[in-house]
Amino acid sequence: MSMVYKFNILAALKEKGYNSVRLRSEKVFGESTMQKFRTGEMISVDNIERLCKLLDCQPGDIIEYVPDEK
């Protein structure tokens, strides 16, 4: 089972006026979370909630379930 992002998170944040320096300096996301965005790793539910607030969307707009191939 895999969860994947539906779009480039950092690009979407940039469109809303949030660059990586601002996100870290305002303590919105830490460097480890920013790195997870870059590598496609999943983040915590708390961070998904924060991301939904920033992007004005729902969790299902951000991530999707992709079943493993057998």
C-alpha positions in Angstrom: 0.0 0.0 0.0 1.3 3.4 -0.9 0.2 6.9 -0.2 1.4 9.5 -2.7 1.1 13.3 -3.2 -1.2 14.3 -6.0 0.9 17.3 -6.9 4.2 19.1 -6.1 3.6 20.4 -2.5 6.5 22.9 -2.6 5.3 24.3 -5.9 1.8 24.7 -4.5 3.0 26.4 -1.4 5.2 28.7 -3.5 2.1 29.7 -5.5 0.5 30.7 -2.2 3.5 32.9 -1.3 5.4 30.4 0.9 9.0 29.7 0.0 11.1 27.3 2.0 12.9 30.1 3.9 9.6 31.6 5.0 8.2 28.2 6.0 11.2 27.5 8.2 11.6 31.0 9.7 7.9 31.2 10.6 8.2 27.7 12.0 5.4 26.4 9.8 7.3 23.3 8.8 10.7 22.1 9.9 13.5 21.1 7.6 12.7 17.3 8.0 9.2 17.9 6.8 10.4 20.1 3.9 12.8 17.2 2.9 9.9 14.8 3.0 8.0 17.1 0.6 11.1 17.0 -1.7 11.4 13.2 -1.6 7.7 12.3 -1.7 7.7 10.8 1.8 4.5 11.0 3.8 4.2 13.5 6.6 2.2 13.4 9.9 -1.5 14.0 10.1 -0.8 17.2 12.0 1.4 18.5 9.1 -1.3 17.4 6.6 -3.8 19.5 8.6 -1.4 22.5 8.6 -0.9 22.0 4.8 -4.7 22.0 4.3 -5.0 25.3 6.1 -2.2 26.9 4.0 -3.5 25.6 0.7 -7.3 25.9 1.6 -8.0 22.3 0.6 -9.0 18.9 2.0 -6.6 16.0 2.7 -8.0 14.0 -0.2 -6.9 16.9 -2.5 -3.3 16.4 -1.4 -2.8 12.6 -1.1 -4.2 9.5 -2.7 -3.9 5.8 -2.0 -2.2 3.7 -4.7 -2.5 0.0 -4.2 0.6 -2.2 -4.5 1.0 -4.2 -7.7 1.0 -7.9 -7.1 
